[in-house]
Amino acid sequence: MVRSAGVPSPIAHGFIVLAMAQGVVRQHAARPRRVFWVFALLIAVNAADLDFLPGILIGDPERFHHGPTHSLFAAAIFGLIAAGVAPMLGVAAYRFGALMTVAYLSHLALDAWSIDTSPTQGMTILWPFSSAPLQLPVSVFLDIQRDDSHRTFFVSLLVWHNAKAIVREVIIMGVLWAVYRLAMSITYLSAARDDAAGGRAGGE
């Protein structure tokens, strides 16, 4: 049985990683540190979808999707865990935990802006305080169709509808990414001019 759910593809979530990594990576000249931050952000921005795994194991991939892992509580727990392991990774606990939390929350935000025609029609974003599914009334992204059978789950993703959904994601997120890059470039150029002006003033 084919189901439609409000889930952007990993491509849409990947643009969030690009945006967040843009600011973080600039502060790390060494390539290993850049790779570390990008890899960590990729994990955080897609961690909520780990709820597919137990469903796949029992033969019903959708069984737990959009459940507790798609909640503000789960985002907070993920951030606390990240902060806890930060010292072992050689990064600041507060900064690492905060960035991982924001990346996790970005996943919930994109899911909330997607068409959701699944039986639940929403995420239990207030779990464990409420199990009521919540969804925004306006949808920006198309739904991703897939079969709920574990045998055909991955194959069912390869349909024309999902291709159109991904193209739409690329266009929307690509435009937002371009605007973000332009804004960042203007900010850096302005800061560079201010620094140069300050240096000249100091030299005089």
Order of alpha helices (4+ residues) and beta strands (2+ residues): beta-alpha-alpha-alpha-alpha-alpha-beta-alpha
